Amino acid sequence: MAAALRARRRHGELDGAKLARDAGFAILGLYIVIEGSRFWIDYAWWKTMGQAGTFWQFLRIRWLPQTALALVAAALLMAAFALGRRRSPSPLARTRLFGGVGYLLAALLGIFVSVNIVNPWTIALYLGAHDTGVYTDPIFHKDLAFYFFRLPFYQMAFDWIGGLAVAGLVLAGGAVVLGSSFERMQEVRERMLAQMQGHGYAGGSSAALPPRHRVPLTALIRLAAVLLLALFAGAQWFARYGLLFSSHSFLTGADFVDVRLGLPLLWVQIAGALGLALLIGVARRRSRALRHYTPGSLGATLAEWVPADTPAWLAPTVIIAFLVLAIAPSLIQAAVRSLYVQPNELTLERPYITDHIQATRMAYNLAQTAHEEPFVPRQTDTLDLAKYPDTAENLRLWDAAPFQEDATQLQALRPYYAFPHVDVDRYRIQGQTRQVLIAARTLDTNLLPQNAQSWVNLSLQYTHGYGAVAGLVNTATADGLPRLIIQNAPPESSYPDLTITRPGIYFGENTNRPVYVDTRQDEFDYPKGDDNAYTQYSGRDGVVLSSDLLRFAAAVRQNDANVLLTTYFTPQTRLLLHRQIVDRVQTLAPFLTLDPDPYLVVDSRGHLFWMLDAYTTSDQHPYAQPVTMADGSEVNYIRNSVKITVDAYNGTVRMYVFDPKDPIIAAYRAIFPHLFLPRSAMPADLLAHIRYPQEIFDAQAEIYRLYHMQDPQVFYNKEDQWDIARQVVAQEQTEPTQPYYVMLRLPGDQQAEFVLLVPFTSHNRDNLIAWVAARCDPAHYGQLIFYRLPKEQLIYGPLQIESLIDQDRTISKDLSLWNQQGSRVIRATTLVLPVDGTFLYVEPIYIQAPQARLPEMKKIVLAVGNRLVYADDLPEAIRRLARPPAPEDE
């Protein structure tokens, strides 16, 4: 009976082990299937993009450094544990359980340290970096590449080595201490029992290991102290470079105290820490503490827990010295800063303020691409815009928001169409460059009726948006609505120069779902009266699901069983992935920061493209003032290094380098040679539509408010600080003017060009003090011109013009009347445009009824000097502005 029970138990244990083993294999197999399917489909997608080599390079960067260093770290920590285990006096340390747990913990700890400290991109950039020659810091005389690429690599290597050293010491020490503690506890227990029984203690298991192989506790403490002091010295070595990023009330970077006192004190801390480490390492004098106890007694046993071979003076000396090294420098610097520097601050800090100004201007590309010019507006109350037809025909009357609402009401065609963004661009129309507002007609499947949101509709039928609407910025219908030059479906154009021949938008700003094309299900193309027109995708993109195995991989990758069950698929069916253009670009180049405003472009063939601006950024530029980006990140270096085009139909992505001198993009080009193209490779019909992006312009304008002051004394006292001109955005609410794209002639030029413009006012005042134009056309792309206005002349800013409008009896009476009748008055952005040596102010006024969001342009206000012209349409306003003011206008 007992034998049968034992046999049954053994069989049960074997069955349980087999079941656990099978479950483990099943879980492993499932993991391999899932990850393998994802890998296969992802690789196929990269291959369709023509970037298979880039895909493998990404994998090498992502996995090779971390994997290799994780294996090295695991081996080193396992060796440290093995050393501590061999030196432990206890037989417990040599048991299989103790060793297995220790080795496993060491391996996992090595992997954890490597994964959390090692950044593979830091290694890749270090290997691909070269000196820039464009900037050298004034303190250590290091090239910019040192701070962008080498210093982060050195810091990472130090953190990794230091982390492994601490972890190895903990593992080795833990093995020794655990074994020793067990033995010591046994000895203490046996000695106490022997003394209570009245006879001596004969010795215990500590003899299991010869004395020469034991590691005394004092050696571990000494080693830990030496290691921590060495790490402290290393940290202070890196802290020297951190001085170049320190923040002070008047500058970012090392100031007088940092350079003259902080840097020498850091060297004192480094030398002191290394000296203390050396002192601890060589101090070997035996203490006399054990001589007071009888060998083998309880007192001698307890005394062995104290570092017996350490001089009595060493521990307090080390502790006091370390506290002095750690605390005294900051106290000394604070005292010197308060007692000596502050009373003489400007005199002492002048050279460091100069370094800070120069570095900041360089970091935001102001020193290289920006320059100032004087602009003295002439005093006049008339302006003949007929002399400037290229400006008059591009006076921007439509803001993006009213145009978007009108386009949605008039051109959505179906409830599931939307115009989420309106973009500003320019096109050659009938031989002239005209400024145009354009918006893509996107398909929003979330707006489909609930019963129509089936898998077939969402994945096979409603696959793409269709066409766009466009309108000239300076025209309106008799009803006050935008005069559209591209509208309807199929797209109808008022001008042969600007037509859309391939309207399908398979890749866009709102195309978030993957879809399947070349199926047996026709795709909805556009509404056609009471019926619909259908099509089949004929583009080049997509992962071809040519086999059942590929369909299975796609089903696993998309977590969608319908891929296997549907009968609509054919051997030519393709899966379109990453259709949202920002996601598509970031999948290819996750290291680029994308401008939040992609815009639609129609090329010369009538094909639709998206154009995106990409930035390379860093927060490691010495002495540079940081700014906050739209995504919340803080940077102190930015370049608009790359412009990207995405074919709205084929999904083809092209990345063109526009700033080859940028060290960051140069490093990435060295790593990914097939990902980027030179500017010269961009087709001319797309190059004509490049524009200076707003986010970098915002950062540069924000910096220039202060850093146009290059004299250290003026900068220190903030004597000439500027503000972005403010505008009324709602009743009694103002905010800084958003930069706006306009077509105009810059002072001294004979031809209008496309520029991004924003005005400045004096600090805490509303009159204009300057304005800046960023040139967008290819011939002068990227040039920033800051036009400084005379301080002694009163020049109205946008808020002051709006005050004049509110104070005009005729205008204010109309505004009050329209607001009281249930409609809402919308006042557009007040444009400040330099024309014919003076400033022209333009403010359209819209009315929106409460029943429908259909803003109508009701009136136009033009202003020159303090004269206002109030008219029903732009031509009338232009005619009246060209004539001397009539008595009723005064």
Steps between C-alpha positions, in 0.01 A plus 500: 500500500773749599702410194195559279440839660862596449484389138180697447661804659806466276277466195301807611818698546620391159165590342504839672853570383411392146191722506703798621765434235238475225333820618835677495569380146150608393548849643840526335357384168214751522746778572714401201194490272378844611838673488599318182180612327555859603860485387409352161230756421711791627796390289273464197376856557854641522584309183207658314631838614837421340670514840583137578861596571384770741279244675796269565709793614228594749503145634879499532493829688209395720620155599873450449644754751250429776512124450878486491541725803225317688685170446829657609333649807335171590834316468684758711241497778487121501881500534474748789246279672717193440799678658299596806359149524847343494622740770207435731592288808167324509410165342158659440654721228612193310161332488333456161192704599707796620710494184204463263308790654812718510601438140146561377478824699838613367401434139167678536665794674756532220225501237296752700794740539587482130145541372434802722832678447619410152340714228580345161440832322768664714747236384393531135529880500837481673627274223350717225601841639764736364620838620285783368739794504203736546522553876758452777408567860698780670592305816621154396543582130310190390324468166120484491522133403659429837189619685249351258658157454816426698414632844166308514691186396766549768230571760311186401818289513582638845148430626514146362841421651406663829171314514674170435767575758242574769288199403807274494608620844150442637487149354849398613455662838156347539639152435776553759283669759212253475734206544700672771187611684371147506833371636538780752149451631572131544826574683339760727223257585743216578728723708209634704378147563853392596546790744160437660598134544829607661753366252697650213415516133699260286444668161238464232443484131698812415794270452324367193690753291873572550564849644696612193183456289269696729396855420476708819212745526745789522631422150148530359446829679835630377425392144153660513645826629768507230242426231256770616777758522618410150144533369466834678821619332369385161168676554680824586711465185180499294358779716766731355318492167168541677609851594443601136129419540442655843220753526540848645263794512666680210662220298517128437850357527806544719522842665786670684468291816469174304815564298721670759394300804265215414731335247810504728290369790379212283863410436560518877207263553636261236852504649368474855273205422780313321740581786255365757451189290876446489529560875233242576661252266845513664400531869572150640601551864346250735275629774572405858137439575521118498789492747261581786311174447595144568533309174189297438288705745163656418651851510764409247234348277287816508806719446573317180196672350681834526753584224795379705778600261387861465678773701273666751556844347421398142121472505420838659769665289352362178144592597591857597715549191228369271237729656735793459563409137128457428360802684769765533530595129136601468520702822817674385348584161181633659701726731720632218199557276321697771788700645720566198323433170157659550636848584713486182285267291492673163874567498590145597239324287544700178714242310271216603191691388670552164568126473138426590359740237725368224431135582124551515490681167705222346285224654183637337669573165466875546869581469518321165172585324359814664587864458346835590399784275352839591146578391369856539129514406397811316212703638199484267125458499468365145636189330460408135509121495453506121874564482556168677268254325694196620432613858142621443398173334629304797361699792391223730135543594427148617622355826534123515214445746220679305620345174499155658147540632372625166672217313349244738150640449525541123732223383487208743247332263437219750487498882811283516721751317693768687758771447706478819772747399536795267844571356643819348712475187560669166457384138574636155159584355471666161861609515479655847584365844180494703457418864259213555319334788471123447346222707491125440162324499566218744285198572416466870357151548402590857225714345344207316166386643547244774336222297737575210819456703547138401835334438442496123415871491784611726772273359406442135254758371551840667874516446589855400419867492434683179640818355516842658346844502699815432431870485689820433565689821371837374166413340147438623161444342219754512368312804830542683611138456838379371530490123626148445732428209503123569180334615259207464564135416650423258711813556405798286755776454450859391852513361680246280824585684368346819314173450483173690530194278559235768268591790517182709645565850603162637761660726414808699470670836192302614550164326564306819367156404684242287296389197511223241495582129484299175221290644175377349324788677497828306615805693279804550654786301263798515127575518327531162153644537279240664757233423871450570803458278735212577860421417787259560836610637767499230790645698833346595470474877395203708615164635379239252320216683579249227484185712299352784806524722527873437129542569548314826793727592291808414212370709731449798674832449170690476330282764217456251350157427294646213816501290488119503122464474417749224434383145568842348875454485689399186868407451558866404341646813724748681510632853560876531674575830608824672259711295505791742780713359659603831502139618637392161791743513577436867509126435770562240687770695402503870798722583353802316267752664212579267335837463135469610364653177536280189352664189353380173667574166375449144786435261518587131339167401203553732619243754458564873796499737543575866796709602638473853778692669734313732736635763816373660515619858719470806510626856880477516619825341734677745396844620174500298164608641237221481149538357193279535374329183139427408528144634618627840866405456772750585781554248783747458599411144275461195542475126242454224729241345259283303195547280286195433249424227238226520305399191133511606416215260808277495630572848854553368716684754797711400724682748706791369786652700479882496773571755798271433715704744285388792717252698205294619357427156854439373542228763168339409587512131819309579294237684216478244652582161194385303237688699582857398529685171667837429292812446591494132307175458164660587284547186473863394120504517517394866798721582289800394269429796747480785426742779671600822336301782323682779634310802865585443395853405317530833811383686723743312263792551474420871879494531552813293276702731795511741800394299481780247674685786863403443657757729551329840395805701181553298421129524569488874266793568238382244490855368358414158286193557233424238171313512306321228220741404171405662155466341144478626385137468177528696314765694760675720746210448832547327784269409822524296447518125542172319747535210328518162598415144455786253605603151668841499797699379767532761645853530732567210378206289317526169307175519265349756605182674355254749607580857410411856458816703443611858515850656668599828405768750700664776486313830166562675397748232281469190685708238712320240875487549601241237379224272662189362456321167612144430549452127341185362575500127781263392740772386516660846363220715571526872620859510365698795484878470424700813381849413565739789268802526597844638431531872414868479213442253158377612397206282175326582496137598207260438334572836507872437346456154225289653441775755464751217246266336302470823500877541375567146132591531387336178691177554416465870130562425500218242688262727258564788198457274620170351585358838156593638308327222609152607786470257861500608766738374837341421795732457785348304868535574612859456774478240785751514656521153786724385393653168650798314715608793219502755276256684167375369266347756237249382215368712208309344177476699276191476150428624385154598134413555415290807313237297793390280876535519528686169706816552440772242745779425303816574745788499866585433701747707820639352713747694799719428637709784194593704263501201242222472321392181184299559352332192281213384769332292870521430492680161291780647729527804807519274344776286405708803844455660668638186299826519559776752264466796159660454361712783271219608804270532679730742 
